[in-house]
Structures are given as structure tokens and as C-alpha cells.
Amino acid sequence: MIICAGEALVDLVPDARPGGGPMNTAIAAARLGTPTAFLGRVSTDPFGDLIWRHLADSGVDLTIAQRGDEPTCLAIVEGDPPVFTFQGDGTADTMLEPPDLSALGPGPHILHGGTLGLFRRPAATVLADVATTHDGLVSLDPNVRPQIIGSAGRPDWMTWFQRWLTNTGVLRASDADLDWIFPGRTPEQIATTLFDGGVRALIVTTSEGAIVHTPAGSASAPAQRIDVVDTVGAGDSFCGGVLVCLHDAGVRTNTALDDVLLDDWVGILDFAGRVAAVTVQRIGADPPSRTDLTR
């Protein structure tokens, strides 16, 4: 099973739409037909009910998801590329309690996280503890939000990022993410550093496509040529596509990534790109089903 861990919130674009990086990835993976669970805390307010229905209707397993009476985090989304303004003090997503993953049955499961859940406490502590002790494949999409982190918060953010990296197998980042995290360094230089720390695949996405760096070499796939309507959720959907391919291929641990050939990665990147391409042709984070990909 794929476990997507982190925040669920509401994007105001301007209408209320369920969002949050890890939740969007859970929606994408579940709609593509792969068993997927969401690990996060959802409010019991009307926005939270909207999120809960969205997850359930998309086929996401809610066995380990939590509910609480704290308010829902709100993200006001403006412009393209999107600029996010958050109203998130004391919201439900930050109040996650330690989960019992055994309720999902025997693993190893794939764990995916990132975005706000990476650093917003106290949930960040719970999620980092889960990630660093997880015995299955760990995937991380930092999905950096500089306007939320702020320059003063960068050292704290880096501490949480480094905690996740100690047990991460796949790191997906946009070129803008890497420029913020590792200023002045090339993707190749970054990849070498990450490999020394145990990461086995660095996937970099740009407007031109995606490239994966592994200890065995690199592979790439071009971006789909389509008319873009809304980029919200594109990276999250891409991650969902990658995780579905790895899950379906039986890659369930970090070490199993060593058996993924570069030719296999080309197919994975292409599939994930097609998933993201459908999402960006829709308003809000609305990932496709398998059927949508064949139309």
C-alpha cells in the first residue's frame, strides 16, 4: 500500500477545493487504482467534511486518518505560477497524533510525505518519527513554500528536511525547490551528495520535463505538450504517478530501488508526466483516473 502522510487543507481558488500536497498525491494514487491510505488529521468543521468526502469518494483508505475539532487550514491561491497565502495557526493538520500503521496490515508499505507536514509542528515531529523508522520505501517531495517558511524559518526547515533524508529512498523536487534548498549547486552535484547519504533516486521536474539521477546514471522524459489551465497539484500528481509505478513493479523498499533500470525510469517518468498533464488541464488539484489517461 502507498501511505501519503501530511496535511489536508482547503485551497480557495477562489471556490473551496480540497488540497494539500500529500493529500493530493493520495488522491492521484488512489484514482489510478493502487491501494492508498492517507495519514493526516482532518477537521470536523464543514471544510473538513468536504476534505473527508473527497478522500473517501476517490477511494483513499481512511483507516489511519484522524479527525479533530481544530479548524481546517486554508490556502488562498492566486496567480500562475500560484502564490499561496495560508491561514493555518492551530489547524487540524498540525495536531496529528502518533499513528498505528499496523492497522493497514503487513507491509512493507510505501510512505510519502512533504510540503507543509514536513515542518509544521507538532505534526512534523510525528511524521518525522514515522519516516525515520519506516521499513518500506520512503518518498519525499519537499514542495518548498518560501513565502510560508520565511528566511528566519529556513534553518528550522532544513533540520526537518535532513531528518527525513536519513531514511529517504526517492526525492522528488522541482528545479526551483533545489535552487532554494541547495543554492549554487547543480542537480548532478546535489545528487552525488544525496547518494552519499543513502538516497537512491533524485527526480527533478522542470517545465521541460523530468530527469532522474541514480547511482547507475540518469534518464529523462520530456514534458507533455498541452494547454495549461491551472498548475495547482501538478507536482503532487506527478508523485502519485511515480509511486504507483514503483508499487505496481513491486518496489516497496529503499534498497529495491537499486533494481530499477534506467529504461524503467524513462517509462515511470513518462507515465507520471501524463498524470500531471491531465491535472494541469483542470481547475484545482483534480488528478485523473486510469480511464482519463486513455482518452
C-alpha positions in Angstrom: 0.0 0.0 0.0 1.0 3.6 -0.5 0.7 5.8 2.6 0.6 9.6 1.9 1.4 11.4 5.1 0.9 15.1 5.9 -1.6 17.9 5.5 -5.1 18.1 4.1 -6.4 21.6 3.7 -8.7 23.7 1.5 -7.5 25.8 -1.5 -9.6 28.9 -2.1 -9.2 29.3 -5.9 -11.5 31.2 -5.2 -14.0 28.4 -4.6 -13.2 25.9 -1.8 -11.4 22.9 -3.1 -9.7 20.1 -1.1 -5.9 20.3 -1.3 -2.6 19.8 0.4 0.4 18.2 -1.2 0.3 14.7 0.4 -3.5 14.5 0.2 -3.3 15.4 -3.5 -0.8 12.6 -4.0 -3.1 10.2 -2.1 -6.0 11.2 -4.4 -3.8 10.7 -7.5 -2.6 7.3 -6.5 -6.0 6.0 -5.4 -7.7 7.2 -8.6 -5.0 5.3 -10.6 -6.2 2.1 -8.9 -3.4 1.5 -6.3 -4.3 0.8 -2.7 -3.6 4.1 -0.9 -4.1 5.4 2.6 -4.0 8.9 4.0 -2.2 9.7 7.2 -3.2 13.1 8.4 -5.6 14.9 10.7 -8.8 16.4 9.2 -11.1 18.9 10.9 -14.7 18.1 11.8 -15.7 21.6 10.5 -17.6 21.9 7.2 -14.3 22.3 5.2 -13.0 19.1 6.9 -16.2 17.3 5.9 -15.5 18.4 2.3 -12.0 17.0 2.5 -13.1 13.7 4.1 -15.7 13.1 1.4 -13.2 14.0 -1.3 -10.8 11.3 0.1 -13.5 8.7 0.5 -15.0 9.3 -2.9 -11.6 8.9 -4.5 -11.1 5.5 -2.9 -8.5 6.5 -0.3 -8.2 4.3 2.7 -9.0 6.3 5.8 -8.2 3.7 8.4 -5.3 5.6 10.0 -6.6 9.1 9.2 -7.7 11.2 12.2 -10.4 13.8 12.9 -10.3 16.7 15.3 -12.3 19.8 16.2 -9.4 22.2 15.3 -10.2 24.4 12.2 -9.1 23.5 8.7 -6.0 25.1 7.2 -6.9 27.5 4.4 -4.7 28.3 1.4 -5.6 31.3 -0.7 -4.3 30.6 -4.2 -3.6 33.5 -6.5 -1.8 33.8 -9.9 0.0 31.3 -12.1 2.5 30.1 -11.1 0.4 30.0 -7.9 1.2 32.2 -4.9 -0.1 30.7 -1.6 -1.3 32.6 1.5 -2.0 30.4 4.4 -4.3 30.7 7.4 -3.0 27.9 9.5 -2.4 28.7 13.1 -3.5 25.8 15.3 -5.2 24.0 12.5 -6.1 20.3 12.4 -3.3 19.3 10.1 -0.7 20.3 12.7 -2.3 18.3 15.5 -1.6 14.8 14.2 -1.1 12.1 16.9 1.2 9.1 16.6 -0.5 6.5 14.3 -0.7 2.8 14.4 0.4 1.7 10.9 -0.2 -2.0 11.7 -3.9 -1.3 11.2 -3.1 -1.3 7.5 -1.9 -4.9 7.5 1.5 -6.3 6.8 4.0 -4.3 4.7 6.4 -3.2 3.6 4.3 -0.1 2.6 5.5 2.9 0.6 5.5 6.1 2.7 5.3 9.5 1.0 5.4 12.9 2.6 6.5 16.5 2.3 5.1 20.1 1.8 3.7 21.7 5.0 3.6 18.5 7.0 7.4 18.4 6.7 7.9 21.3 9.1 4.7 22.4 10.8 4.7 21.3 14.4 3.7 19.3 16.4 2.7 17.1 13.4 6.2 17.4 11.9 7.6 15.5 14.9 5.1 12.7 14.5 5.7 12.4 10.7 9.5 12.6 11.0 9.4 9.8 13.6 7.3 7.7 11.3 9.6 8.4 8.3 12.9 7.7 10.0 11.7 4.4 11.4 9.7 3.2 8.4 10.9 -0.2 7.0 9.4 0.4 3.5 10.2 2.7 0.7 10.2 6.4 1.8 9.4 9.1 -0.8 9.9 12.8 -0.1 8.6 15.8 -2.0 9.7 18.9 -0.1 7.5 21.1 -2.3 9.1 24.2 -0.8 6.9 27.2 0.2 9.4 30.0 0.8 6.6 32.6 1.5 5.4 30.4 4.4 8.8 29.3 5.7 10.4 32.8 5.6 14.1 33.5 5.8 14.0 33.1 9.6 12.4 29.7 9.4 14.9 28.3 6.9 17.3 26.7 9.5 14.4 25.0 11.2 13.0 23.8 7.9 16.4 22.3 7.0 16.5 20.4 10.3 13.3 18.6 9.4 14.3 18.1 5.8 17.6 16.4 7.0 15.7 14.2 9.4 13.6 12.8 6.5 16.6 12.4 4.3 18.2 9.9 6.7 15.7 7.3 5.5 14.5 8.6 2.1 14.9 6.5 -1.0 13.3 8.8 -3.6 13.4 12.6 -3.5 11.3 14.5 -6.0 11.9 18.2 -6.3 11.3 20.9 -8.8 14.3 22.9 -10.1 13.0 25.9 -8.0 13.0 23.6 -4.9 16.6 22.6 -5.5 17.7 26.2 -6.0 16.2 27.1 -2.6 17.4 24.1 -0.7 20.9 23.8 -2.4 21.7 27.3 -3.7 24.5 27.5 -6.3 24.8 23.7 -6.9 23.9 21.7 -10.0 21.5 18.8 -9.9 24.4 16.5 -10.5 26.3 17.8 -7.5 23.2 17.6 -5.4 22.6 14.0 -6.5 26.1 13.0 -5.5 25.6 14.4 -2.0 22.3 12.7 -1.6 23.6 9.4 -2.8 26.3 9.6 -0.1 23.6 10.0 2.5 21.5 7.0 1.3 19.1 8.5 -1.2 18.8 6.2 -4.3 17.0 8.4 -6.8 16.7 12.2 -7.2 13.8 13.2 -9.6 14.0 16.8 -10.8 11.0 18.3 -12.6 11.1 21.4 -14.8 8.8 23.0 -17.4 10.7 20.9 -20.0 10.2 17.5 -18.4 11.7 15.3 -15.7 15.1 13.7 -15.1 16.0 11.1 -12.6 19.6 10.8 -11.2 20.6 7.5 -9.8 24.0 6.0 -8.8 23.8 4.0 -12.1 23.2 7.1 -14.2 20.4 9.4 -15.4 17.3 9.1 -17.5 14.7 11.7 -18.7 11.3 12.1 -20.3 10.0 15.3 -21.9 7.0 17.2 -20.7 3.7 16.6 -22.3 2.7 19.4 -24.7 -0.7 20.6 -23.7 -2.7 23.8 -22.9 -2.2 24.5 -19.2 -5.2 25.7 -17.3 -4.0 25.5 -13.6 -0.7 24.2 -12.3 -2.0 23.5 -8.7 -1.4 19.9 -7.8 0.8 19.1 -10.8 3.8 18.0 -8.8 1.6 16.1 -6.4 0.0 14.2 -9.2 3.4 13.5 -10.7 4.5 12.0 -7.4 1.4 9.9 -7.4 2.2 8.5 -10.9 5.8 7.7 -9.8 4.7 5.9 -6.6 2.0 3.9 -8.5 4.6 2.7 -11.0 7.0 1.7 -8.3 4.3 -0.1 -6.2 3.0 -2.0 -9.2 6.5 -3.1 -10.1 7.0 -4.5 -6.6 9.5 -1.8 -5.5 8.5 -1.5 -1.8 11.8 -0.7 0.0 14.6 1.8 -0.5 17.1 -1.0 -1.4 14.7 -2.3 -4.1 15.2 0.9 -6.0 18.7 -0.4 -6.9 17.0 -2.9 -9.2 15.1 -0.2 -11.2 16.8 0.1 -14.6 17.3 3.4 -16.3 15.0 2.3 -19.1 12.3 1.5 -16.5 12.8 5.0 -15.1 12.0 6.5 -18.6 8.7 4.8 -18.5 8.0 5.8 -15.0 8.7 9.5 -15.7 6.6 9.4 -18.9 3.6 7.9 -17.0 3.9 10.4 -14.2 4.2 13.2 -16.7 1.0 12.1 -18.4 -0.8 12.0 -15.0 0.4 15.6 -14.2 -0.6 16.7 -17.7 -4.2 15.8 -17.2 -4.2 17.6 -13.8 -3.0 20.9 -15.2 -5.8 20.9 -17.7 -8.3 21.2 -14.8 -9.1 23.8 -12.2 -7.7 22.9 -8.8 -5.9 19.8 -7.9 -8.1 17.2 -9.7 -5.9 14.2 -10.6 -7.0 11.7 -13.3 -8.2 8.1 -13.2 -6.7 5.4 -15.3 -9.6 5.8 -17.7 -8.8 9.6 -18.1 -5.3 8.7 -19.3 -6.6 6.6 -22.2 -9.0 9.2 -23.6 
